[in-house]
Amino acid sequence: MKKFLSIKARVTMWYTFSMLIITSLVVVFLISFSQQFSKKQLQEKVIDIVTDTVQNVNFHNGVMDTDMDFYNNGVSLFIYDIDGYLIAPRVNKGIQVDSLLEDQTVKIVDSIGEKWLVYDLFAAKENTNFWVRGIVSMSGTRQTLSYMSFAALAILPVFVFIIAFGGFKITKKAFEPIKNIAETADTINSGNDLSSRIKIENMNSKDELSHLVRTMNDMLSRLQQSFETEKQFTSDVSHELRTPIAVMISQCEYALSGKASNDEKEEAWEAVLKNSKRMSDMVSQLLMFVRAENGKFKPHMEKTDITSLCEMIILDMEVMAEKAGIKCESDIKKDVYAVCDEVLIARLITNLISNGIRYNKPSGSVKLSLDCDDDFVIINVSDTGIGIKKENLEDIWNRFYRVDTSRSGEGTGLGLSMVKWIAQIHGGNVSVDSVFGIGSQFTVKIPIDIKN
C-alpha cells in the first residue's frame, strides 16, 4: 500500500490517525473523569444531607417530630425504625427503593427503570434507634454524560476533518520545494538548459528544505557556469587551433606542390615550425590548467632568488624586444628571495613581458621592476603599448581573450589567465592599471614565505 502513496499522503494519514487516537483517548478520559467526579460529588452531597438530617431528627416520648423537610436539594429522605419500618414521611410518593439498610454504605440500586444512589445511616436519639436513608436519582448525571458523549461523537469527525485538512495543507506547503526540485530536474533533464532554478517564493527561509533549495540553486549556478565555461573553452580552443593548423596545411601543400623555390620551401617549413611551437606551447599550458582544475597539479615550492631570476629573464627577453623594435628596461632590487615555484614564477614574468612587447607601439618600451616589503615580493611590468579600455579590464584574465583581435595570430591567448592562476596558487594576486592608448602596468604580489 505504501508504495502507491506519496510521502505527502502518508504523512497526512499518519498525522490524522495519530491525532484521532490521541483525541479519542482524551475524550474517553474526560468522560470517564467527569463520570467519576460527578458520582463523587453526588455521593458527598447525599452523605452530607443524610448526616445533617440525623442532627435534625427529634423524638418526644418515642414519637418522631415530623415537622421537617424530607426533600433536600434533589435528595429524598426516609426515616425507618430499628426493624426497618418506615416512620416518615407519612405520605409515601413511591420513591422508595427495595434495598437492605446498611450503615454508612453508599450503593447504586436499580428501581422503576432508573439508577438511584442510596446512602443509609444508623443513629440513636433519646433512647430511640432509627435509620435515615437518602436517595437521589442518577439520571441527571447520566443525561449530562450522555450529552457530553453525543457532543464528543458529533464534534470528533469535524475535528478530525479539520486536523486532516490542516495537516494536508501544512504538508503540501512543506513539500512544495520537493515538487519544485522535481519539476526543475525534469526541465533540465529534457534539454541542455541549466538556467532553470528551483522556485523559493513564499517559503520559510529558515527551514531545512529552504536551505536545501538554496544549496541546489547554488549548485545549479556553478554547474551552469562550468558548463558554459566548458563550451566557451571548447569553442575557443577549436578557434585558436584552426588558424595554425590551416597555416601548417597550406604551407605544407605549397612546399610539396613543386612550384615553390628552395627559399620559399624554407619559409614554409619555418612557418610550420613556428605554428607547431605555438600549438605545443598552447597544449602544454592547457594541460597545466586541466591538471590544476582536477587538483592533480602540485607546485614545487622552494626558496628562490627572485633577483637572479628576473635578471636572467630580462636578458632573454631583450632579444625578442629588439626584433620587435621595443626597448627593454629593468629596475631590479638586489637580494630578493621568496618561497615559490621557480618555473611558474619565471613563466609569469615572461608572459607579462611578452604581452608588453606584443601589444606595444613601434619604438615603445617595456619595463620590469622588482621590489619587496616585509611580507610580499612585488613584481611590476609596465609598457607604453595600446592600453586597455576600462570595460575590458575584467575580461583580459579570461582564456583566449585578446584586447586587439587583429593580433590573434600571435601568442596562445592564455598568457594573462596563466599569470592570474600562478599568482593565486602562490597565495598572491595580480592587478592592472591601464589607460587606453597610453599603456598598461601589471602588478603581481606574492608572499615571501608560504604560510601554512
Secondary structure, DSSP 8 states (H G I E B T S, - for coil): -GGGS-HHHHHHHHHHHHHHHHHHHHHHHHHHHHHHHHHHHHHHHHHHHHHHHHHH--EETTEE---S-SEETTEEEEEEETTS-EEE-SS--S--------BTEEEEEEETTEEEEEEEEEEEETTEEEEEEEEEESHHHHHHHHHHHHHHHHHHHHHHHHHHHHHHHHHHHHTHHHHHHHHHHHHHHTSS--------TT--TTSHHHHHHHHHHHHHHHHHHHHHHHHHHHHHHHHHHHHHHHHHHHHHHHHHSS---HHHHHHHHHHHHHHHHHHHHHHHHHHHHHHHHTT------EEEEHHHHHHHHHHHHHHHHHHTT-EEEEEE-SS-EEEE-HHHHHHHHHHHHHHHHHT--TT-EEEEEEEE-SSEEEEEEEE-S----GGGTTGGGSTT--S-GGGTTSS-S-HHHHHHHHHHHTT-EEEEEEETTTEEEEEEEEESS---
